[in-house]
């Protein structure tokens, strides 16, 4: 085969790959726009041809797309195809389906296998779920040390709820200073319960200014107990109007 033919074939291959990537990308954009039927139509031929990203999104459409397309067993079928090719989100969703018993028989031990595969491909949601599994003995023996390790990995990838869960472990261990740092990290990431817990800790420590700050943050985010506590603490320092304002919103 001469060089001209080789170059021509290479050019054709590049063009085909570019067209494939472009069409799959368009299918994903349509999915994100909730145009599930159009997305399904574009992605299906690529999924059937073995494109792992297309396979995953077809699974996602069957899992949580429009009602008339929803089919949990088919979702598992397509997730599994993509997961076997090492697609991290598909590995994670296989873990979820096995954990819940959706479209497949519930199997917590097998779910852990997929979570670990996904976590090893840097999926922070899988890392978090592994932390929960080892903290609460889901499909494995309880192992707080291992739970901490997985939560920490997820925290390093900026997951507020992992910081919150790790903080609760440190609270139980009496390591309040470590817990406060993690609660702050979670709170700054928008975790409302972490905001409330910071308010509660500072309230207990009679650090009124800090307690008000964090109760107020949690209150703005709709936390009813934070609103009640904020009302109480404001009333205790003579800020009656502000206390009444938050008290009136406890049941909102």
N, C-alpha and C positions, 0 to 999 in steps of 0.2 A: 504493500500500500504506500503510494507516494505521499510526500508531505502535504500537497494540496488537498488530497482526499482526507487526510488525517485532520487538517485544519478545518475543513468544511464540516466534518462530523462533530468535531469539538464545538464549533460555533452553533450547530444545530442543537447539541446537548445543552449548552448554556442557555440558549433561547427557550428550550422546553422547560428547564429548571426555573428560569425567571418567570415564565408564564404560570407555572404551577404555584410558585411562592406568591405571586401577585394575586392569583385567584383565591388561594387559601386565605391570604390576608383579608381579601374583600369579604369572604364568607365569615370570617371572625368579626370583622367590623359590623356586619349585618346582625350577627348574634348579639354583640354588645349594644346594638340599637334596638334589640328585642324584635327584630324582623326574622323570626325563627324559621318560617317556611322558606323564605328566600335564601337564608343561610344554609338550611338543610339541602336545598336544591343544588347550590354551588359546591358545597363541601362533600356531598355523597360520593361522586365519582372519584375524588382524590382519596377519600377514606377507603373506598373499595380497592383502590390501587396501592394501598399500604402506606399512605402518608400519615405518620403518627399524630401530628397536630390536628389534621382533619378528623382522624379517628376519635381523638379525645373530644373535640367539639361536637361531633355527632352523638357521642355518649352523653355529653352535657345537655344537648337538645332533648334527648330522650329522658334524661333525668329531671330537668327543671325548665324545659322550654314550654311552649304552649300546651294546654290541656290535651288537645286532640292528638298531639305527638308523644305524649308522656307514656313511657314504657320502661319500667325499672329493669326488667330482665334484658332488654336490648341495650339499655344504658351500660349495664355490667359487661355485656358482650363487647361493646366498643371500647369501654375503659380498659378492659383486659388486653385487647389488641395493642393499644397504645402503651399500656403499662409494661407489657412484655418487651417493648422496644425501648424501655428506659425513660419514658416521658414522665417527669416528676409529678405533675398535677394529676395524671391518670393513676399513678401509683398511690398517691394520697387518696384519691376518690375511691379506689378499690378498697383501701382501708376503711373509709367511711361507710361504704355499702356493706362490707362485712361486719362492721361494728354495729350497724343498725339492723342488719338482716333485710335490706331492701334489694330486691331483684336477685337475691342469692341467700342461701342459708346463713344465719348469723354464726360467726366464728371469730371470736375475739383474738385467739392466738394467731390465726391466719392474717387478721387485720394488722397485727403488730408487724408481721413480716413485710407487708406492703408499706406501712408507715416508716419502717426502718430504711427500706429501699429509697423512698421519697426523701426522707431526712438526709440520707447520705448523698442525695442530689441537691441538697441545700434548700429544701422546702420547709419554711418555718412553721407552717401549719401542722405538718407531720411531726416536727420536733415538739411542738406544743402538745399534740395528742399523745405522744410517747411519754412526755412528762406527766400528763394526767393518768395514763395507764399505769405507770410505775408508782405514782402517788396513791392511787386508789385500788390497785390490784385488779385492773381490767385485762384479763387474758394473760396475766403473769403474776408472779409473787410480788408483794409490795416491796419496793426498794426506794427509799427516800433519797439515798445518795444518787442513784441513777436518775430519778425524777429531777433532782436539782441540776444534774448535768445537762439534761435535755432542755429544761427551762432556760438555763443559761445560754445554750446555743441559740435558742429562739430569741432571747433578749438581745443578743449580739446582732440579730437581723431585724431589730426594732419591732418587737411584738409586745405591746403594753400588757395584754392579759397574761403573758408568761411572767412578766415582772411582778404582776399582782399575785399570781399563784405562788411564786417563789417567796414573795414577802410574807404570805400567810404561813408558809412553812417555818420561816425564821421567827415569826411571832410565837408559834407553838413551841419553838425551841428556846424561847426567851432571849433571842438576839434582836432586840428592838431597834438598835441603831441600823443594822443591816436592812431590816424590814422597812424602816422609814425611807432609806435611800431608794429602795425598790418601789415603794408606794409612790414616791415622788416621780420616779421615772414613768411609772404606769399612768399617774395622774396627768403628767405633762403630755402624755400620748392620748389623753382624752378618756381614760378609764374612770367612770363616775364613782364606782364603789371604792376605788383607791383614794379618790378625793375625800370621800366620806370618812374612810378609815384614818386618814391623816388628821382630819378635823377632830375625830374622836380621841386619837392618841394625844394630840396637843391640848384638847379639852381636859383630859385626865391629868395632864402635866401642869394644868393651870397656866398654859401659854395662850392667853386669851386672843391675842392678835393673830397668831398663827391658826388657832382653831377657827376663828371667824373667817379668815381667808379661805381655808379649805372647805369649810361648811358652805360658804357662799358659792364657791366654784361648783360644788356638788348640787347645791340648790338650783343654780342657774340651769344645770343639766337635768333637772327634774327629780332629784332624789328626795323623797318625802321625809324620811327620817332626818336628813340633813337640814331640811327646812324647819322641822320641829325643834331640833337642837339649836339651830341658828337663832330662831325666835327666842328660845329660852335664854341663851347666853347674851343676846342683845338686850333683852329685858332686864337681865341681872346687872347690866352696867348702865342702865338708865336710858337706853335708846328705844323708847317705847313705840314710837311711830314705825321705825324700821322693823321692830319685833312684831308688831301687829301685821305689817305687810307680809312677812314670811309666814306667820301663823295662819293668815287667811288663805294661803296657797298650799298648805299641807296636803289637802285632799284633792288638789288639781291633778 
